[in-house]
């Protein structure tokens, strides 16, 4: 089998989990003997230094004729069996679908975010969930300037959505969408994507660490220190936690504010900054528990997969996909998003009952081995490719 791999990389100054997932999936295919050819764009190459160049980028966001022509030529040369799309924004554009369909190549697209139902991509505004544009013409996104707080940049995405909805591009030109959770599928369906062509395939870890039984006496948070990640709630809850220090691995715009808060309140909180993955895994493997206090709709955080692989239970907000990924009472505990008392109560429950925490960690490790390994993911992906090819043939006959 030959797969055309299509991805628009984020800027290196703004690293993205989507880029990591796409790289892992490409390597997964290659490791299993699949011939992979690439069509990739890199946002580091964007030159928007003039109004004319910004206008050109906006047009390409809506429908890139250059992408269309380049992909047609690539398919003529390489003859792939299927195209697997990851990110399209802003240089590739949905024109890639039409190029593939014209050349007889079925299309699979992994939706890492909510771009096709929300110009801001995250179903979030002011650090909180927002669904005002779901299932509607996304004019409110212009009012709120939902993408980069820019009317022009938001306008390009609103234009992309409206133009391709009118052309039925999203409905007619993709044979299978992949989303990461049932929750994400429900929102995408509400936004108008065809339910019968949305399949659920979670992320996976390319290399899984060994589970350990020896634990330190601390909880851990790993992630970006920003409003939507719930780190303010986390630090505000920690004075209510009894005898369990907190280690925070990550950086972001709230770091100085949170460090000042920890000093003022004399919190037992240590800020470690951004760490290499090896150190992160060692930190998570030694923790009593990991906290994921997000107050936005997450996709499928790799930090949870890493905790599961390390047999570390997770205390997570009961919001969006997190309520689905973390099994309450089995692989961790839920708390009400933004509720400091509830967060502290659930952390104290596991801190006081280490046997319960270890049992939950073992169940988390078992779930990881069952659902989130490369082998399991590859088999799921091959099934999706086959169904996409069958859908393409059926629709062509019709």
N, C-alpha and C positions, 0 to 999 in steps of 0.2 A: 504493500500500500504506500502511496505517496500523498503526503499532506501538505497543503499550502498553508503556512503559518503566517497570520496577519496581525500586526500589533503596532500601535502608536505609543512609544515610550514617553514617560514623563521626563521633565528636566532632572538632571542629576542633582540639582540643588533642592529639589522637592521629591525625595525618594518615595516610591509608592509600593504598597503591598501588591497591587495589580501587576507591576513589573516582575516582582519576585515570583508570583504565582504563575505568570506566563512563562518565565524562564524554567521553572520547575516542570511545567507541563511539557514544554518542548523537549527537555532532557528525558523525561519519562518516555516520550514517544521514541526518541533516538535509542535509548537504552533497550527498548523492546524491538529493535530492528525496523522501525518505521523510517522511511525516507522523508525527511522534512526539508522543504524549501521555504524561504522566508521572503515576505514583503513587509518591511519594517520602516517606520519613520521615527525620528528622534526630535523631541521638542527643543533640545539644545540648539538645533539648527534653525529655529524660527528667528527671522529678522522682522520685527514689527516696529522698526525705528522711524517709519514715516506713515502718514495717513494712508497713502496708496498701498503700502505693504499690509497695513492693518485691514484695509478693505479686502485685499486679496485673500488674506487668511480667513476673514469672515465668510467670503464666498466659498472657499474650499471647505469650511466647516459644514456648510449647508449641502454642497454637492461638488466634489472635486473631479473635474474632467481629467486632470492629470493622472489621478489615481486610477480612474476608469481605464484610460488608455494603457497605462503601465501594467496593470493587472491583466488586461486582455492579452498583451504581448507576452507576459510571463507565463500565462496558462498555455498559450500557443507553443511556447518553447519547452515547457516542462511537463505538461499533461498530467496534472495532479488528479487524484481520485476524489478528493474532498478538500474544502477550505475551512479552516478553523480560525475564526476571528476572536480577538480579545478586545483591546481598546481601539477605538476609531478616532477619538477626539485629539486635536482638531484637524489634523492634516490628511487623514485617510478618507473619512466621511462615508456615509452609507452608499455612495456610488460603487463601492467595492462589491456590494451584493449583486448589483445589476451586471457588473463585469463578469462575475462568476456564473451567474445564471445564464447569461448570453452564451458563455463558452461551455455550458453543460456540466458545471461543477456544483454539486450540492454545498450548502452553506450551513455551518454550525457557528453560533456566536455565544461565547461565555459572557454573561452580563455580571460584571463585578460590582456594579453600582446601579443606581436608578436613573441614569441619564435619559432614558427614553420616555420617562414619565415625569421627570423633574429636571429643569435646566441646571440646577445646582448640583444634581447627581446624587445627593445624599438624603433627600427628604428631610431637610433640616434648615431651620432659620433661627438666627440668634441663639445657637447652641441647643435648640430644642427640636423635637420632631415636628414636621410640617407637611401636610398633605393637601394644601389648598389648590394645587395644580393637577392632582391625580384625576384622570378621566375628564379633564377640561382643557380648553385652549389655555395655554400657560401665560396669560397676560399679566397675572399678578406677579410673576417672576420679574417682569420688567419694572413694575412698581417698586418691588423690594430690592432690585438689582442683585439677584440671588447668586450670580456667578462673579466672584472676585469684586463684588460691590461696584461693578461696572455696567453702565447701561449698554454700551456698545458690545461688550463681550457677552452679556446676557442676551442681547438682541440677536446675536449670531446663533446662539443655541435655540432660542425660541423660533427663529426662522428655520433652522434645521428640522426641528420637530414638526412645525406646521407644514412645511413643504413636503416632507416625506410621509406624513400622515395623509395628506391629500393624494399623493401618488400611491398610497398603500404599500410603500416600500417595506415597512416593518412587518406587514401582514403577509405579503406575497413573495418576498424575496429571500426569506430565511427559512430553512427546512427544520432546524432545531435550535431553540435557545437553551442554554444551560444556565441555571441559577443555583445558588448555593444552599438555600433553605426553603422550607414550605412557606415561611413568612414572606420571604422575598417574592416567591411565586405569586402569592396572594395579592401583593401590591402591584406587581407587573400586570396581572390579569385585570385588576381594577383600573389600571391605566390603559387597557385596550389591547394588550398583546394576546395572541391566540393561545388559550389554555392548553389545547391538545398538542401544541408544539413546544411547550416549556417543560424541560426535564430538570430534575434535581440531582446535582453531583457536588458533594462538598469538596473543600480543599483537602490537601494531604501534606504530610511532611516527607520531603525527599530522603532525609536521613533521620531516623528516630533514635533518640538517646535511650540508654538503658535505664530502667526504673531502679530507684534506690530506696532502701528502707530506713536509712539513718537520716534524721531530720534535725534541723536547727530549731531555734525558738524565735521565729519571725514569720511575718506575712510579707508578701511581695506584690508590687504592682509593676507591670511592664507596659510601657506605651508612651504616646505623645502627651505632654503636659499642656493640654488645651481644654477649653471650656466644656466641649461636648463629651469629653472622656470621663467627666464626673470626678476629676481629681480634687476639686474644691470640696465636694461632698465627702470624699474619702478622708481628707485631712481634717475636716470639721467633725467627722465621726470618731477620729482616733482618740480624743480625750476620754471617750466612753468605753474604749477597749481596755480590757484588764490584762496587764502583764505580757503583752505580745508586741514587740517592736515591729515597725513597718520599714521595709526597704523599697525605695522607688528607683527603678531603672528606666531612664528616658529623659528627654529634654523637650523644650517647647516654650511657648510664649508666657506660660504661667509660672515658670520655675522660680524666678526671683520672688514673686509674690508669695508662693507657697513656702519657700525657705524662710521668708520673713515671718510668716504666720507660725511656722513650726518653732522658730526662735522665741517669738513673743509668748506663745502658749506653752513653751517647754515640752513640746511633743517628742515622743520617742520615735522619731522619723529620720531616716537617713536617705539623702539624695545622692545617688551614685552616678547620675548623668547617663548618656548613651554608652552602652557596652557592646563589645563584640558578641556575636551569637553564642559562642562557646561559653562565655562567662554568664550570659543570660540563662542558658540551660542549666549550668551548675547552680546558679542562684535559685532558680525555680525548683530544681530537684531537691534542694535542701530546705525548702519552705514548708511550714505547716499547711499553708493554703495560699492561693493566689486570689486577688480581688480584681474584678473587672466591673468598675462602677459606671459604665457608660450611660449617658443620658440622651444618646442619639441612636438611630437604627444602624447597628453595625452590619457588615456583610458576614464574613466568617473569620473572626480574628485568629491569626496563627498563634497568638499567645495562649489561646485556649487549647489548641492542638498540642502545643509544647508542654503545657501543664498536664494534659492527659497522658502524653507519652512519658512524662516524668513521674506519673502516679501521684500527682498533686491535685487535691480537690479545689474547686473554683467557687468562690462566692461572687455571684453576678447579679446585675440589675435585671429585674423582670420586665424586659422591654424588647420588642422586636424579635430578631433572630436569637438573641442571647437566651431568651426563655425557652427556646427550642433546643439549642446546642447543649446547654448545661441542664442536666436532668435533676430537678429539685429532689433532694433527699436521697439521690443515688450517686451522682458524680460531683455533687456540690449542693449549694443552697442558693435560693433566690432571695432578693430583697427588693422592696419598692424603690424604683429609681428616684434619686434625689432625697431619700429619707435617711437622715443620719442615724436616727435611733434604730431603725430596722437594720441598717447595715451593721452597726455595732453589735446588735443583738445576735445576728447570724455569725459574725466573726467570733464573738465570745462563746457561742455554742460549740464551735469546732475547737477553739483554743482550750476550752475546759474539758473536752472529751477527745483526747488524742487517738483513742482506739477507733472512734467513729470517723475521725479524719483519715486514718490509715485505711479503713474499710472503703470509704468513698474514693480514696486515691487508687486503690486496687481495682475498683469497678471502672474508674476513669481509664486506667491503663488497658483493661480488658476491652472497653468500648473502642479505644484507639486501635488496638490490634484487629478488631473486627471490621472497622469502617474506614479508617483514615490512613492506611498504608499505601505505598505506591502500587503494589500488586492489585489491591482492591480497586483503586482508582483507575488503573489502566483497563481493567475488565469493564468497568462502567463506561469508560470513554469509548471503547470499541463498540459496545452495544448502542450507544448514542449515534456514533458514526453510521452504523448499519441502518438504524431507523431513519436517519436523515437521507441516506441514499434511497431507501424505499419510498420515502415521502416525495423525493425529487422525481423519481420515475413515475409514481402514481399521478402526481400533478401534471407532469409532462403529457402523459397519456390522456388525461382529462382535458 
